[in-house]
Amino acid sequence: MSTYYSVIFAAVNPIISEKLSIGLVLVCQNQVWFRYSKNKLSFMRHFFSEEAFGLLKMSLKNIESIACTSVVPSADTDTLFERASQQHHFSESYLRYLSRYSNATLAFQEPVKIDVEASEQLFEHLYNEFVFEDEPTIRKVSNVEAEKAKLYPRIQKHVN
């Protein structure tokens, strides 16, 4: 069993190696899990120019599209070109290459090998541990505050 993961970072300031974890890739022999935080991505808009942010967003979407189609067919499937169709997009050596030679906006962690069978629960645990996507808090407005907000603009010119 060959299971490994790599954390994906958005480099806020590459000169001082300041970065923010934005996504995670978990790979086992025949399946790839990938997800990135859309909340953190929208937050990153403040740190990048429009062109750099577009590049970051496009890179994450391309990785997502490749990860969705990179399930390796099992041995019992009949394909015309078996070896060519079983090439894995997220090999450990390729993730290691990406960790060394990444552009200034997106950085990959060196792949970490783990001795646990990959599953959706493992991916959720690792994603929560490394990316930590906090749920946005919705402020509840009481009925009194809502009515005050409606009433005050209407009576403001009549009341001191």
C-alpha positions as CSV (number, residue, x, y, z in Angstrom):
1,M,0.0,0.0,0.0
2,S,1.5,3.3,-1.1
3,T,-0.4,6.2,0.4
4,Y,1.0,9.8,0.5
5,Y,-0.2,13.3,0.8
6,S,1.0,16.8,-0.1
7,V,-0.2,20.1,1.3
8,I,-0.6,22.9,-1.3
9,F,0.4,26.4,-0.2
10,A,-0.3,29.8,-1.7
11,A,2.9,31.9,-1.4
12,V,1.9,35.2,0.2
13,N,5.5,36.6,0.2
14,P,8.0,34.2,-1.6
15,I,11.0,36.4,-0.5
16,I,10.5,35.5,3.2
17,S,8.8,32.2,2.5
18,E,5.5,33.3,3.9
19,K,2.7,31.0,2.8
20,L,-0.8,29.9,3.6
21,S,-2.0,26.3,3.3
22,I,-4.8,26.3,0.7
23,G,-5.3,22.7,-0.4
24,L,-4.4,19.0,0.0
25,V,-3.7,16.1,-2.3
26,L,-4.0,12.5,-1.0
27,V,-2.9,9.7,-3.3
28,C,-3.2,5.9,-3.0
29,Q,-2.5,3.4,-5.6
30,N,-5.7,3.8,-7.5
31,Q,-7.4,7.0,-6.3
32,V,-6.7,10.7,-5.8
33,W,-8.4,13.0,-3.4
34,F,-8.0,16.8,-3.9
35,R,-9.7,19.8,-2.4
36,Y,-8.8,23.4,-1.9
37,S,-10.4,26.0,0.3
38,K,-12.5,28.5,-1.6
39,N,-12.7,30.8,1.4
40,K,-8.9,31.0,1.7
41,L,-8.7,31.5,-2.1
42,S,-11.0,34.5,-2.0
43,F,-9.0,35.8,1.0
44,M,-5.8,35.5,-1.1
45,R,-7.2,38.1,-3.6
46,H,-5.9,40.8,-1.3
47,F,-2.3,39.6,-1.5
48,F,-2.0,39.2,-5.2
49,S,-2.4,41.3,-8.3
50,E,-5.3,40.4,-10.5
51,E,-3.0,38.5,-12.9
52,A,-1.3,36.5,-10.2
53,F,-4.6,35.7,-8.5
54,G,-6.0,34.6,-11.8
55,L,-3.0,32.3,-12.3
56,L,-3.4,30.9,-8.8
57,K,-7.1,30.2,-9.3
58,M,-6.5,28.7,-12.8
59,S,-3.8,26.4,-11.4
60,L,-6.0,25.1,-8.6
61,K,-8.9,24.5,-11.0
62,N,-6.5,22.6,-13.4
63,I,-5.2,20.4,-10.6
64,E,-8.8,19.7,-9.5
65,S,-9.8,18.7,-13.1
66,I,-6.8,16.4,-13.4
67,A,-7.4,14.9,-9.9
68,C,-11.1,14.1,-10.8
69,T,-10.0,12.1,-13.8
70,S,-7.0,10.4,-12.4
71,V,-8.6,7.2,-11.1
72,V,-6.5,4.3,-12.3
73,P,-8.6,1.6,-13.9
74,S,-8.6,-1.8,-12.1
75,A,-6.8,-4.8,-13.6
76,D,-10.1,-6.5,-14.7
77,T,-11.2,-3.7,-17.1
78,D,-10.7,-4.2,-20.8
79,T,-8.9,-1.4,-22.5
80,L,-7.2,-1.2,-25.8
81,F,-4.0,0.3,-24.4
82,E,-3.8,-1.0,-20.9
83,R,-0.4,0.4,-19.9
84,A,-1.0,3.9,-21.4
85,S,-4.3,4.3,-19.6
86,Q,-2.9,3.3,-16.2
87,Q,-0.4,6.1,-16.0
88,H,-0.9,8.0,-12.8
89,H,-0.9,11.8,-12.9
90,F,0.1,12.3,-9.2
91,S,3.0,10.0,-8.7
92,E,5.2,10.5,-5.7
93,S,8.2,11.5,-7.8
94,Y,6.1,14.1,-9.7
95,L,4.9,15.7,-6.4
96,R,8.5,15.7,-5.2
97,Y,9.4,17.5,-8.4
98,L,6.6,20.1,-7.8
99,S,7.8,20.7,-4.3
100,R,11.2,21.7,-5.5
101,Y,10.3,23.6,-8.7
102,S,7.1,25.5,-8.1
103,N,6.2,29.0,-9.4
104,A,5.9,31.9,-7.1
105,T,2.2,31.7,-6.4
106,L,1.7,28.0,-5.7
107,A,4.0,25.7,-3.7
108,F,3.7,22.0,-2.9
109,Q,5.0,20.3,0.3
110,E,7.3,17.4,-0.1
111,P,5.0,14.3,-0.3
112,V,4.7,12.5,3.0
113,K,4.3,8.8,2.9
114,I,1.9,7.2,5.5
115,D,1.2,3.6,6.4
116,V,-2.6,4.0,6.5
117,E,-5.1,2.9,3.9
118,A,-6.5,5.9,2.1
119,S,-10.2,6.7,2.6
120,E,-12.6,9.6,2.6
121,Q,-12.4,9.8,6.4
122,L,-8.6,10.0,6.3
123,F,-8.7,12.7,3.7
124,E,-11.2,14.8,5.8
125,H,-9.0,14.4,8.9
126,L,-5.9,15.5,7.0
127,Y,-7.7,18.3,5.3
128,N,-9.1,19.6,8.6
129,E,-5.6,19.2,10.2
130,F,-3.5,21.0,7.6
131,V,-5.8,23.3,5.7
132,F,-8.2,24.1,8.6
133,E,-11.1,25.7,6.8
134,D,-13.1,27.6,9.5
135,E,-16.8,27.9,9.0
136,P,-17.9,31.5,8.5
137,T,-19.8,32.8,11.4
138,I,-23.2,34.3,10.7
139,R,-24.2,37.0,13.1
140,K,-27.7,36.6,14.3
141,V,-29.7,39.8,14.4
142,S,-32.4,40.0,17.0
143,N,-35.9,41.2,16.1
144,V,-35.4,44.4,18.1
145,E,-32.2,45.3,16.2
146,A,-33.9,44.5,12.9
147,E,-36.8,46.8,13.7
148,K,-34.5,49.6,14.9
149,A,-32.6,49.4,11.7
150,K,-35.9,49.8,9.7
151,L,-37.4,52.4,12.0
152,Y,-34.6,54.9,12.7
153,P,-34.0,56.0,9.1
154,R,-37.7,56.8,8.8
155,I,-38.0,58.8,12.0
156,Q,-34.6,60.4,12.1
157,K,-35.6,63.7,10.7
158,H,-38.5,64.0,13.2
159,V,-36.6,63.0,16.4
160,N,-33.7,64.7,18.1
